[in-house]
Amino acid sequence: MSDTHSEAARAIAFVRTDMLPEQEPPATTIGFVGWLRKNLFSSVANSILTVIALLFIAYVMSGLLPWLFQSVWNAGSLNECREIMNATWGDTHGHACWGVVKERWLQLLYGFYPDHLYWRVNLAFVLTLVAMAPVLFSEQLPRKMLIVTALYPFVMPWLLWGGSIWGPIAAALGFVIGYYAYKILEPIAGSLVAIIAAVLLPVIWWFGLSGLITGALTDLMPIGIEAVQSRKFGGFMLAILLGIVAIGCSLPIGIVLALGRQSDLLLVKAICVGFIEFIRGVPLITLLFVASLLLNLFLPPGTNFDIILRVMIMMTLFAAAYMAEVIRGGLAALPKGQYEGADSLGLNYWQAQRLIIMPQALKISIPGIVSTFIGIFKDTTLVSIIGLFDVIGLSNAIRADTAWNGIYWELFAFIAFLFFIVCFSMSRYSMYLERKLQTGHN
Amino acid sequence: MKKSVFLGALTVAGLAAGAAAAGTLDDVKARGKLNCGVTTGLVGFAAPDENGRWDGFDVGVCRAVAAAVLGDPDAVEFVPTTGKTRFTALASGEIDVLARNTTWTFSRDVDLKFTFVGVNYYNGQGFMVPKELGVSSAKELDGATVCIQTGTTTELNLADFFRANNISYEPVPIETNAEGQQQYLAGACDTYTTDASGLAATRASFENPADHVVLPEIISKEPLGPLVRHGDDEWGDVVRWTLNALIAAEELGITSANIGELSAAAGDNPEVNRLLGTEGNLGEMLGLDADWAVKAVQAGGNYGELFEKNIGENSPVGLARGLNAQWTDGGLLYSPPFR
């Protein structure tokens, strides 16, 4: 036995009797080197492209980094900046003069809003975040926070424009009246009468009674805060204000328009299609000119129809038309089986929309919706053309100051930075939302 | 709902229209504020500082009118207007007076139905070139690339000038003055053309102003002045004579330094007395206080002081008086007599 074994052992030079321990992969395929080889130098062509790209980045950075960081912060005018640059680096090219941002950053953020009232803008902004949180992160936060969201549309304008507290209370009361009108009348007179009353009664309240009653209440109990005129609004605050209103209002209006466009009722469909196609067929800047110029000519002289309100309405309508088409895309992408499934469960139209159709259609449309949001937010800068001082308009006004005439890129860089923060956050949130709502198996 | 908003707006508008039918002067007095249209920002003429306070040569006119009517140079609501929105803002009553570097032309006066109450700055279109180009006259600019703001009268003037001199040019369209500066400095065009005052301000902002020259040719007449709506002559008179008071004050040697002394009691010069309200009743005729002109001059000084402070040779813009000197110094400023 032992012989056979030894013979076999002699015939076969080597037999492994135990497993080798697992070895490290070759140094060239792991770690940083491995990553480089895999991603940047996987072939000759890719290597060449990598080198070219690196050279290009180095070239851009060699100009950009000194401009950004070898810069002057403490200067009261462009000429002072230039003197400091000459004294420090010997020439004035390739160095930023951030003195202008240091001097004017509050103006770029708040416009001409009175500086002792900045806290109201800040509070309104914080309130915006608090009001958005329960909607954006519905799973992590308690639903009771939605109360803040419901109050927000009345508190935010009051904080920004100020004035008597009775105005926003009266506006909110209109909705309460509508709600109770429906609640009370629905069992008595049927749903159609209840809906009509729920629309009509608040309208009568808003345009008839509320003015008289708030006037009387203001005389009796003048509770309020210092009023601020729309003309004082400006800077990035104006962009955020217009953006929030346009974004917040355009989504519900867009959903209604998208549904209306698919409606079987000819009149509803015609109105929705007409509205969407008209608004989409006209540039936003034209609508803004209508808001600022044409309305001025139509309305009798001395009419005080707030310019910011006019711009808000136009931007909301514009965004809503685009939103409607994005959501219609989501609706069209849903398989017909979903609609039929909803019908077979015996759900009525609104139940089906709320429980089955819309959750899926909106999920499909998230990238498009967020793109529209980002687009309309950036479009708010167009208001500088009708003489409102948003950040772009203010940058022109700052250049008209003799101290800063001739400064150019620094202001645009700062504005770009502000917009990037907001737009990038929106884009990130939409990616988070898509991951959260992901129900597939990939 | 939408319809109701509209009807509601109409009702409000109708009520407001009834109130607005009174004269502009009464409106301004009732409001306690003058709504003055200015540019969204033009070096030396109108710009907000870091506290949001407006300053400049056109702004000075607004403040003088506010001081004359309301007694307070700060009782002004400055409404920034762009080249496109300015005339609608005035026609619709959003502003009471437009002091926005606006050229007095036939069609604006007659067709757009505005009343230009005078001229506060005689401007004209010029050319700026780099010194190294070696050009000494605009007529040598044959074949040059020209940076030009689109949609302005300067564009039309440029075409007229080159056609009249039978030379050619290639336009480089730009949108704003700031963009024009960048394009010109980057060498995108051989010459930059705009109002001479704008060229001076632009040149002053350069790192080496001495490397650039403004050519001697002025190819257009651009009389800039404040304007009001047609049809309210009382208000037009108030603005016109406030501007004239500033000009006359310089001619008569009334400055913000000595006006307190001169207006305290009637002096030797009857015209000074009439202007300052120590004699006669000129203020009453206008529907203003007797010391309206005193307040107007105190707001920012007389015409010469406003000029020196905002755009004169010692300011960063550095403009010479030129055509804007008093007629006694060979300029065009000539206020009708206060009598």
Interface residues (C-beta under 8 A of the other chain):
Chain A: L78 R82 T92 E103 R104 L106 Q107 G111 F112 D115 V199 V203 F207 Q229 R231 K232 F289 S292 L293 N296 L297 L299 P300 P301 G302 T303 N304 F305 S384 I385 I386 G387 L388 F389 G393 N396 A397 I398 R399 A400 D401 T402 A403 N405 G406 Y408
Chain B: M1 S4 L7 G8 A9 V12 A13 G14 A16 A17 A19 A20 D27 T39 T40 G41 L42 V43 G44 F45 A46 A47 P48 D49 E50 N51 G52 E77 V79 P80 T81 T82 K84 T85 T88 A89 A91 S92 G93 E94 T176 A178 Q181 Q182 A201 T202 A204 S205 F206 E207 S315 P316 V317
